[in-house]
Amino acid sequence: MRGLSSVRARTTLAATAVVAIALVAAGLAVVLLLRANLAGQAELRAEVTAREVAARLATGVPYGSLDLPDGDDHPVQVVDESGRVRAASEDLEAISGTGSPGVRPDSSPRGTGDGDDDHDDDDDPGRGEVSDDGPHLSTGSATVDGHTADYRFAAVEVTTPAGETVTVYAGADLAAVRDAVGTVTRSLLAGLLPLLAVVAAVTWLVTRRALRPVAAVRAELAGITAAGDLARRVPVPGARDEIARLAITTNETLAALEDSVARQRGFVADASHELRSPIASLRTQLEVAQAHPELLDVDGLAADVVRLQHLAADLLLLARIDAGDRPPERPVALGRLVQEELDRRGTGDRIPITASIDDDPHVMGVPGRLSRVVGNLLDNAERHARTAVRLSVSGEAGTAVVRVADDGPGVPPADRERIFERFVRLDDARARDEGGAGLGLAIARDLVLAHGGVLTVGEAPGGGAVFEVRLPVTSAVGGP
């Protein structure tokens, strides 16, 4: 069964089976049509012979003077209405299928010569006429000069000028029909196996050639897996067919996988680097406190622990986003959610926040994650603002818009996409504890994208940067 597990073997077997079924069906149809055609020709020959003999009788030729055909090809028997044989082919020794018990002409009287009393003459032909009705056909056998064969008989009625109605039976040999059908059948069977062998061989070779690029792709993928080198690509066939498209898609998948692995490795490296600083700071302070308890800085330790906790929470959230974690969504009143986020922050912000909530559009989302987006944007604005942070919520053409602006230095156009990458900070000159880990904007954009929205940055009207969140609104009513 292992040999049938390959696509090539299954394709060859299926193609051979389909061709075999088609050939058998076609051969059967040919044989049946041939037999029907030859049988029809035999019936036609029998009818022609019977009508020729009937025509002579209709002209008044006596039974004894009839020139009947050779019995080997067309045995003929003339029978009257009483079943008496009036004429028969020479050398005819036995016959069946004509309804007459006799074989040779019988001169003994069996009635009046005009038929039995019970015979209905209404259907008989007129004097000197041959019946126009189609012949009665039957199959029987006849023995002529010691040779017995099967025949197809045609029966034609005729009325002699003397008023006697007789039936002329003429037969056509069926041996030629059977011989022709048998010869054709044997020829078809003899050619079936070689033809199927050719079909199988051609299918096997064509399939092997067609699947050769697949084998090359598989071998290259196996090599990539063994070497762990995602920079390699599978070969793309020159023909632009399904296999070529498969190879192209495979290379695109490898490229995406390579990029994903590179991002994962970079993420792990950056996360390790970011975690190392607060951990090293904690260790240093604890070692100093161990040697000099009076120098223990409890506030510094608490700040480092909080920073480490926030960083771990951010890394965990990014890992969940990358894994496709998506809590159930529900309708959220965005204006009310933003106001609750402002109330939660209270008056502890470094820069006062000026809020303008003109509308309360409803969006589908996760309230906690949408609050995180607003909080991260406000934290970023506070970090860079000089004197003011402005927040607004509005609805525009079926879209909920949240804008957070500051009057800080702004974001250069060349960096307006780069700032949304993870662990990217444009303020490297600042102290690390003031500048953050560079994850806030990356988390905000990932969360917005997960909600089907967009997050962009531009230049604020009064200078500085403005971050704009656009989310699709929903007609459902709900709240955070």
C-alpha positions in Angstrom: 0.0 0.0 0.0 3.0 2.3 0.4 3.3 2.6 -3.4 -0.2 4.0 -3.6 0.6 6.8 -1.1 2.3 9.0 -3.7 0.4 11.5 -5.8 2.1 10.1 -8.9 0.9 6.5 -8.2 -2.6 7.6 -7.4 -2.8 9.9 -10.4 -1.6 7.1 -12.7 -4.0 4.6 -11.2 -6.9 7.0 -11.5 -6.1 8.0 -15.1 -5.7 4.3 -16.1 -9.0 3.4 -14.4 -10.8 6.2 -16.1 -9.4 5.3 -19.5 -10.2 1.7 -19.0 -13.8 2.4 -18.1 -14.1 4.8 -21.1 -12.6 2.2 -23.4 -14.8 -0.6 -22.1 -17.9 1.6 -22.5 -16.9 2.7 -26.0 -16.0 -0.9 -27.0 -19.3 -2.2 -25.7 -21.2 0.5 -27.6 -19.3 -0.3 -30.8 -20.0 -4.1 -30.5 -23.7 -3.5 -29.8 -24.0 -1.1 -32.7 -22.2 -3.4 -35.0 -24.3 -6.4 -34.0 -27.5 -4.4 -34.4 -26.3 -3.1 -37.8 -25.3 -6.5 -39.1 -28.5 -8.1 -37.7 -30.5 -5.4 -39.5 -28.7 -6.2 -42.7 -29.5 -9.9 -42.3 -33.2 -9.1 -41.8 -33.1 -6.9 -44.8 -31.6 -9.7 -47.0 -34.1 -12.2 -45.7 -37.0 -9.8 -46.4 -35.7 -9.1 -50.0 -35.4 -12.8 -50.7 -38.9 -13.5 -49.3 -40.5 -10.7 -51.4 -38.7 -11.9 -54.5 -40.1 -15.4 -54.1 -43.6 -13.9 -53.2 -43.5 -11.7 -56.3 -42.9 -14.8 -58.6 -45.9 -16.5 -56.9 -48.0 -13.4 -57.4 -47.3 -13.6 -61.1 -48.6 -17.2 -61.2 -45.4 -19.1 -61.2 -46.2 -22.7 -60.1 -44.7 -24.0 -56.9 -42.7 -26.6 -58.6 -41.3 -24.1 -61.1 -40.0 -21.6 -58.5 -36.3 -20.9 -58.8 -35.4 -20.8 -55.1 -32.1 -19.4 -53.8 -29.4 -21.7 -52.5 -30.4 -23.1 -49.2 -27.0 -22.5 -47.6 -27.3 -18.7 -47.9 -31.1 -18.2 -47.9 -33.2 -21.3 -47.0 -36.8 -20.7 -48.3 -40.0 -22.4 -47.4 -43.5 -21.7 -48.8 -46.3 -22.7 -46.4 -50.0 -22.4 -47.1 -52.7 -21.4 -44.5 -53.2 -25.0 -43.4 -49.5 -25.4 -42.6 -48.7 -27.5 -45.6 -45.3 -26.9 -47.2 -45.8 -26.1 -50.9 -42.2 -25.4 -51.8 -38.8 -25.5 -50.1 -35.1 -24.9 -51.0 -33.1 -27.8 -52.3 -31.1 -29.8 -49.7 -33.2 -28.3 -46.9 -33.3 -31.1 -44.3 -34.7 -29.4 -41.1 -36.0 -26.1 -40.1 -37.3 -24.3 -37.0 -38.7 -20.9 -36.5 -41.2 -20.9 -39.4 -44.1 -22.5 -37.6 -44.4 -25.4 -40.0 -43.9 -28.9 -38.8 -42.9 -30.1 -42.3 -39.8 -29.5 -44.2 -40.3 -30.7 -47.8 -43.3 -29.9 -50.1 -46.4 -32.0 -49.3 -48.8 -32.7 -52.0 -51.4 -34.4 -49.9 -54.7 -32.4 -49.7 -55.4 -30.5 -46.4 -58.5 -28.6 -47.1 -60.1 -26.8 -49.9 -57.0 -24.9 -50.9 -58.6 -21.6 -50.0 -57.8 -22.0 -46.3 -59.6 -23.5 -43.3 -63.2 -22.6 -42.5 -62.1 -20.5 -39.5 -59.5 -18.4 -41.4 -60.2 -14.8 -41.7 -59.6 -13.7 -45.3 -60.0 -10.0 -44.6 -56.3 -9.5 -43.9 -55.1 -11.6 -46.9 -53.6 -9.8 -49.9 -55.7 -9.6 -53.1 -55.3 -12.1 -55.9 -51.9 -11.8 -57.5 -50.7 -9.4 -54.7 -47.9 -9.4 -52.1 -48.7 -8.1 -48.6 -47.6 -4.6 -48.0 -47.3 -5.2 -44.3 -43.9 -5.4 -42.7 -42.5 -8.9 -42.6 -42.8 -11.1 -39.5 -39.3 -11.7 -38.2 -38.2 -14.7 -36.1 -35.0 -16.5 -35.3 -34.5 -20.2 -35.8 -32.2 -22.8 -37.3 -32.0 -24.8 -40.4 -30.1 -27.8 -41.6 -29.0 -27.7 -45.2 -27.1 -30.6 -46.7 -26.1 -31.8 -43.2 -25.0 -28.4 -42.0 -27.0 -26.7 -39.2 -26.8 -23.0 -38.6 -28.8 -20.2 -37.0 -30.9 -18.0 -39.3 -33.0 -14.9 -39.2 -36.3 -15.6 -40.9 -38.6 -13.0 -42.6 -42.2 -14.1 -43.4 -44.2 -12.4 -46.3 -47.8 -13.3 -47.3 -48.8 -13.5 -50.9 -52.0 -14.5 -52.7 -51.6 -16.4 -56.0 -53.7 -15.6 -59.0 -55.6 -18.7 -58.2 -56.7 -17.2 -54.9 -54.5 -19.3 -52.6 -52.7 -17.3 -49.8 -49.3 -18.7 -48.7 -46.5 -17.4 -46.5 -43.0 -17.3 -47.9 -40.3 -17.8 -45.2 -36.8 -16.8 -46.2 -33.8 -17.0 -43.9 -30.4 -15.1 -43.7 -27.5 -16.8 -42.1 -26.4 -15.3 -38.7 -23.0 -16.9 -38.7 -21.4 -13.9 -40.5 -22.9 -11.6 -37.9 -21.6 -13.6 -35.0 -18.2 -14.0 -36.6 -17.9 -10.3 -37.3 -19.0 -9.3 -33.8 -16.6 -11.9 -32.3 -13.7 -10.7 -34.3 -14.3 -7.1 -33.3 -14.7 -8.1 -29.7 -11.5 -10.0 -29.6 -9.6 -7.2 -31.4 -10.9 -4.7 -28.8 -9.9 -6.9 -25.9 -6.5 -7.6 -27.4 -5.8 -3.9 -27.8 -7.2 -2.9 -24.4 -4.2 -4.0 -22.2 -1.5 -2.5 -24.4 -3.4 0.7 -24.7 -3.9 0.9 -20.9 -0.2 0.1 -20.4 0.7 3.1 -22.7 -1.7 5.3 -20.8 -0.2 4.3 -17.5 3.3 4.8 -18.7 2.6 8.2 -20.2 0.7 9.4 -17.1 3.5 8.2 -14.9 6.2 10.1 -16.9 4.1 13.2 -17.3 3.2 13.3 -13.6 6.8 12.8 -12.6 7.9 15.7 -14.8 5.0 17.9 -13.5 5.8 17.0 -9.8 9.6 17.5 -10.2 9.4 21.2 -9.1 7.4 20.0 -6.0 10.1 17.6 -5.1 12.7 20.5 -5.5 10.6 22.7 -3.2 10.2 19.9 -0.7 14.0 19.2 -0.7 14.8 22.9 -0.2 12.3 23.2 2.6 13.8 20.2 4.3 17.2 21.8 3.9 16.0 25.0 5.4 14.5 23.2 8.3 17.6 21.2 8.9 19.9 24.3 8.6 17.6 26.7 10.3 18.5 29.3 7.7 15.3 31.3 6.9 17.2 33.5 4.5 17.1 30.6 1.9 14.3 30.4 -0.6 12.8 27.6 -2.6 13.3 27.5 -6.4 10.5 28.9 -8.5 9.8 27.0 -11.8 9.9 29.0 -15.0 6.4 28.0 -16.0 3.8 30.3 -14.4 1.5 27.5 -13.2 0.0 26.4 -9.9 3.3 25.0 -8.7 5.1 28.2 -9.5 2.5 30.1 -7.5 2.9 27.6 -4.7 6.7 28.3 -4.7 6.1 32.1 -4.7 3.7 31.8 -1.8 6.1 29.6 0.0 8.9 32.1 -0.4 6.6 34.9 0.8 5.8 32.8 3.8 9.5 32.2 4.5 10.1 35.9 4.2 7.3 36.7 6.6 8.6 34.0 9.0 12.2 35.3 8.7 10.9 38.8 9.5 8.8 37.5 12.4 11.8 35.6 13.8 14.0 38.6 13.5 11.5 40.8 15.2 11.1 38.2 18.0 14.8 37.9 18.5 15.1 41.7 18.5 12.2 41.9 20.9 13.8 39.4 23.3 17.2 41.2 23.1 15.6 44.6 23.7 13.4 43.3 26.5 16.5 41.7 28.1 18.3 45.0 27.8 15.5 47.0 29.3 15.0 44.6 32.1 18.7 44.5 32.9 18.8 48.2 33.9 16.2 48.2 36.7 17.3 44.8 37.9 20.9 46.0 38.1 19.8 49.2 39.9 17.8 47.1 42.4 20.8 44.8 43.0 23.1 47.7 43.5 20.8 49.4 46.0 20.3 46.2 47.9 24.0 45.5 48.1 24.7 49.0 49.3 21.9 48.7 51.9 23.3 45.4 53.0 26.7 46.9 53.7 25.4 50.2 54.9 21.8 50.0 56.2 21.7 53.7 56.9 22.1 54.4 53.2 19.0 52.4 52.2 16.9 54.4 49.7 13.4 52.9 50.1 11.8 55.4 47.7 14.4 54.6 45.0 13.8 50.9 45.5 10.0 51.4 45.2 10.4 53.4 42.1 12.6 50.8 40.4 10.2 48.1 41.4 7.3 50.0 39.9 9.2 50.7 36.8 10.1 47.0 36.5 6.5 46.0 37.1 5.2 48.4 34.4 7.9 47.1 32.0 6.9 43.5 32.6 3.2 44.3 32.2 4.0 46.0 28.9 6.0 43.1 27.6 3.3 40.7 28.7 0.7 42.8 26.8 2.8 42.9 23.7 3.2 39.1 23.9 -0.5 38.7 24.1 -1.1 41.0 21.2 1.4 39.1 19.1 -0.3 35.8 20.0 -3.6 37.1 18.8 -5.2 37.3 22.2 -8.5 39.2 21.8 -10.9 39.6 24.7 -14.6 39.8 23.8 -15.6 43.2 22.4 -18.7 45.2 23.3 -20.1 48.6 22.4 -18.1 51.3 24.2 -19.1 55.0 24.6 -15.7 56.5 23.7 -16.4 60.0 25.2 -17.4 58.6 28.5 -14.4 56.2 28.5 -12.0 59.1 27.9 -13.6 61.2 30.6 -13.2 58.3 33.1 -9.5 58.0 32.1 -9.0 61.7 32.8 -10.8 61.3 36.2 -8.6 58.4 37.1 -5.4 60.4 36.4 -6.7 63.2 38.6 -4.4 66.2 39.2 -1.1 64.3 39.4 -0.1 65.0 35.8 3.0 67.1 35.3 1.2 69.2 32.6 -2.5 70.1 32.9 -4.7 68.4 30.3 -7.2 70.5 28.4 -10.1 68.2 27.4 -12.7 68.9 24.7 -15.2 66.1 24.5 -17.7 67.3 21.9 -19.3 64.0 21.1 -19.7 60.5 22.6 -19.4 58.1 19.6 -19.8 54.4 20.2 -17.2 51.9 19.0 -16.8 48.1 19.3 -13.9 47.3 21.5 -12.4 46.2 24.8 -12.8 49.1 27.3 -9.6 48.3 29.2 -7.4 48.3 26.1 -9.0 51.5 24.7 -8.3 53.2 28.0 -4.7 52.0 27.7 -4.4 53.6 24.3 -5.6 57.0 25.7 -3.4 56.7 28.7 -0.3 55.9 26.7 -0.9 58.8 24.4 -1.4 61.2 27.3 1.8 59.9 29.0 3.7 60.4 25.8 2.3 64.0 25.4 3.1 64.9 29.0 6.6 63.6 28.6 7.3 65.9 25.6 5.0 68.9 26.3 6.3 72.2 27.5 3.2 73.9 28.9 0.0 72.3 27.5 -1.6 69.0 26.5 -4.9 69.1 24.6 -7.3 66.2 24.2 -10.4 66.1 22.1 -13.1 63.5 21.2 -15.4 63.9 18.2 -17.3 62.0 15.5 -16.5 62.6 11.9 -18.4 60.9 9.0 -19.0 57.6 10.7 -15.6 57.6 12.5 -14.7 58.2 16.1 -11.7 60.5 16.4 -9.5 61.0 19.5 -6.7 63.6 19.2 -3.9 64.2 21.7 -1.7 67.2 21.0 1.2 68.8 22.9 3.4 71.9 22.4 6.7 70.0 22.6 9.4 69.7 19.9 7.1 67.6 17.6 8.1 64.6 15.6 10.3 65.0 12.4 8.5 63.7 9.3 11.2 61.1 8.7 10.5 59.6 12.2 6.7 59.6 12.2 6.5 55.9 11.5 9.6 54.8 13.3 8.4 56.1 16.7 5.7 53.4 16.6 8.3 50.6 16.6 9.1 48.8 19.8 11.9 50.2 22.0 12.4 53.2 19.8 13.0 56.6 21.6 13.9 59.8 19.9 15.0 61.3 23.2 18.0 59.1 23.8 19.8 62.0 25.5 17.3 61.9 28.3 17.7 59.8 31.4 16.3 56.3 30.8 13.8 56.6 33.7 12.4 59.8 32.3 12.3 58.7 28.6 10.5 55.4 29.2 11.2 52.1 27.5 9.9 53.0 24.1 6.9 50.7 24.3 4.0 53.1 24.9 3.4 54.2 21.3 4.0 50.7 19.9 1.4 49.3 22.3 -1.0 52.0 21.4 -0.8 51.4 17.7 -1.0 47.6 18.1 -4.2 48.0 20.2 -5.7 50.5 17.7 -5.0 48.2 14.8 -6.5 45.3 16.7 -9.7 47.4 17.0 -9.8 48.1 13.2 -8.6 51.6 13.5 -5.5 53.7 12.6 -3.1 55.7 14.7 -1.1 58.5 13.1 1.1 61.4 14.1 1.3 64.8 12.6 2.2 68.4 13.4 -0.1 70.3 15.8 -1.6 73.7 14.6 0.3 75.6 17.3 3.5 73.5 17.1 4.4 70.2 18.6 2.9 66.8 17.8 -0.7 65.6 17.5 -1.6 62.0 17.7 -4.9 61.0 16.0 -6.8 57.8 16.6 -9.6 56.9 14.2 -12.0 54.0 15.0 -15.1 52.8 13.2 -18.3 53.7 15.0 -21.1 51.2 15.7 -24.8 51.7 15.8 -25.2 49.6 19.0 -25.6 51.5 22.2 -23.4 50.7 25.1 -20.8 52.0 27.5 -17.5 51.2 29.1 
